[in-house]
Amino acid sequence: MTSKEMLGHLAEMKIPAKSPSSTLEDAYVSIVRKKLKPILEARAAEIEAQKRAEAEAKAEKEREEAAKAEKERIAAEKRREKERAEEERRRAAEEAARKKAEEERLAEEKRRKEEEERNRVRDNAPKSIPSFTSLLDQIAQQEEILKEQAEEQAKKKEESRGPRKDRRGEKAGETQHRSSRRAPVAPEDMEGESEHSGKGHGKGGRKGQRRGGQGEDRYSRMAREAEQYNQVLEEAREAVEEATRESTGRRKKRKERRKKQQAEKAEEKRIEEAIANDQDLSQLDTVKVPQGSTVAELADLLGVPANDIIKRLFLLGTPLTVTESMSDDLIELVADDLGREIKIMTKEEENSFSFYDDPKDLKPRPPVVTVMGHVDHGKTSLLDAIRHTGVAAGEAGGITQAIGASQVQINGRTITFIDTPGHETFTAMRARGAKVTDIVILIVAADDGVMPQTIESINHAKAAEVPIIVAVNKIDKPGADPTRVRQELTEYGIIPEEWGGQNMFVDISAKKKLGIDDLLEAVLLEADVLELKANPDTFASGNVLEAKLDRGRGSVATLLVNRGTLRVGDAIVAGMSYGKIRAMIDSRGNNVKEAAPSTPVEVLGLQSVPMAGDEFRVFQDEREARSLADERALKARIEEQNKVKHVTLENLFDTMADAEVKELNLIIKADVQGSIEALQDSLDKMDQSEVRINTIHSAVGAITETDVTLADASNAIIIGFGVRPDSKAKAAAERDGVEIRTYSVIYKAIEDIDAARIGMLKPTEEEVQTATIEVRNTFKVPKVGIAAGCMVQDGEVSRDDLCRLVRDGIVVYEGKLASLRRYKDDVKSVKAGFECGIGLENFQDIHVGDVIESYRIEEVARTE
């Protein structure tokens, strides 16, 4: 019971209790228990009855829930059974549909593969041959040779076994025949013996004669039977040999017929592949041999034993081993002696594609023009004038400097311009064997005349064997003299047509738009003379003009299509890059779906950035494109490891002795023209019986990156007089391995070149640059003169170093440091990144912006 009820009962029983927490005496406790016992028992019975009722209700509820759960379970089981059946039917239908779709897919895949195999464009570039054979390959080749020898021996033994059996049979027949011839003689001998033994014995003789008569008949019969048996054996043997001969003849004829059919099918397949790849069918039997192939590689390509080539080389007086490389002349002589037609492929041609187009498929294409010339002679102004002229004439066209190429229409015809690629790009593309330019417009200012970069442009155009049209610009300016320009250009082999030469000259003014139409007409006339044509109805190929990595678009390449039609979605290979074209943008920035020959487009989708001048080609399958790109990348890594160093004055004699170089190419840069002429005269007077010295380029001015690029492409050495290379030229020379020699006295250069020519270089002194210092301010110090406030750009300058003062690439002073200070203290050296004060010994003409180069002279022994 509750505390309240208890307090009520205690009040009725007059027992003092104020609150539920009051303490009761023991006597009161006994009274309370006695008085409240019936109440407590009734309350307990009530609680017990309530518990029983609750238990019964709970049990009833559990029974109802169990029945309900069982009913739900049965229903769920039926529902699941129904769902399982339905799922089973659905799976069976899906499996049947899947099998049907799989069969259709396999059939379609098979049909597609057959179609792709028929239409697949295959790579016809010559495959690179590994310059070594592994030990496993040698073992495998030796096992094949041993196996072939064993088969030949077994075949010879089998062939010789039949005739031997025949000879044994013939010998046995002869023996039996001889025995049959001897058999009739035996009775006579026996008769003689019987007569001899029968003398004086009549009866014995007569008996012997009777036995002798019987023996003669028996031996004669045996001989006759043996002769008949031998005759039967001989007839049977002839019949067997005849049947064997007829059967062998039929098998041999069938085998020869099968071989002939297989050869015809292989030839037909080869012709189909050549036609699919646009190859010249007359060149199918021509074997493509990489330049510098070894004896083993040539034997493998020609399909002849290496010993045959070694024997011919020995007879030619040039014995070589199987691993030694052969010169081009030797390869041609050996191939001609073997009666084989070959084509020697250079390194550039190995990575290029050769195509053959039927003349009836060729259609005219626009010319590709490059504008070159000296700085500030009007290249950009000329392009702008051409653009405005085209727009003013109402023709569709324009020049977009963003993608590096453009198209302009004039008189209903299209001209493609490569927007000022620069001499570096022009030379780099030529070094990779690419010739994308059809015509060069050489622009020369009429008031300025021929300048150093004009001469460079002429040399680059001549090296690329491209026709030159001269545009004499700025004829509207005072002092312009186009005749003087023509006279100066004749000294470099550019002679006007009106003077009996081969080059067209057009006088123009890009600023006032004078003569632009005449220039474009001259370009079209030159294009008509060249008869530029291409096949647009085939897979596309061409060259990469430039490429870059865009942060938002990825690899972006500007392509110039040479043949075929390039379309969005084509799988292409460009050098060591591959991919599928996702988008194409023309020169006006519009998205296009296809590009015809001589059309420049910007493409997206290559997986890496190609190099300028790389040749691209469309493939049917992207997997083939990736395979070719990976193969080229591997070959490039191997060639990089085995890269031959450029010729230097130290290794010139050894290189010449190895018959790799028979001439020395020089690029001469000097501070004045007189030094160039003096050196050229000295070189012409040298004995050039061992090595011929060629000056491929000479100009006045500092050594630039352009000179290094030209030297790299031509394998030349750069000679400088009183000039220094700039930082970009130094970095390019170190990267490409080009040697730059600088001199202040002409006879030193002549001595070095002559010593290198005869292979007698001696240990000499070498200049080692220690620091590059920039002059940022000048101060006048009493009793001292002009001092320069400088910043050390790189290296470390020491107090004892020699120095030279360079102004605009020209050396104006060479001597010693008079003083080197940090603030007011004299120091021994100053490192890069620190300021210092420098005074030059006996020289005061120091300007802000000059560069001081410190160096020291070290004794270095030259290698033989």
Buried (B, 14 or more C-beta within 10 A) or exposed (E): EEEEEBBEBBEEEEBEBEEEEEEBEEEBEEBBEEBBEEEEEEEEEEEEEEEEEEEEEEEEEEEEEEEEEEEEEEEEEEEEEEEEEEEEEEEEEEEEEEEEEEEEEEEEEEEEEEEEEEEBBEBBBBEBBEBEBEEEEEEEEEEEEEEEEEEEEEEEEEEEEEEEEEEEEEEEBEEBBEEBEEBBEBBEEBBEEBEEEBEEEEEEBEEBBEBBEEBBEEBBEBBEEBBEEBEEBEEEBEEEEEEEEEEEEEEEEEEEEEEEEEEEEEEEEBEEBBEBBBBEEEBEEEBBBBBBBBBBBBBBBBEBEBEBBBEBBEEBEBEBEBEEBBBEEBBBBBBEEBEBEBBBBEBBBBBBBBBBBEEEBBEBBBBBBBBBBBEEBBBBBBBBBBBBBBEEEEBEBBBBEEBBBBBBBBEEBBBBBBBBBEBBBBBBBBBBBBBBBBBBBBBBBBBBBBBBBBBBBBBBBBBBEBBBBBBBBBBBEEEBBBEBBBBBBBEEEBBBEEEEBEBBBBBBBBBEBBBBBBBBBBBBEBBEEEEBBBBBEBBBBBBBBBBEEEEEBBBBBBBBBBBBBBBBEBBBBBBBBBBBBEBBBBBBEEEBEBBBBBBBBBBBBBEBBBBBBBBBBBBBEBEBBBBBBEBBBEBEEEEEEEEEEBBBBBBBBBBBEEEEBEEBBBBBBBBEEEBBEBBBEBBEEBEBEEBEBEBBBBBBBBBBBBBBBBBBBBBBBBBBBBBBBBEEBBEBBEEEBBBBBBBEEBEEBBBBBBBBBEBEBEEEEEEEBBBBBBBEEBEEEEEEBBBBBBBBBEBBBBBEBBBBBBBEBBBBBBEBBBBBBEEEEEBEBBEBEBBBBBBBEEBEEBEEEBBBBBBEEEEEEBEE
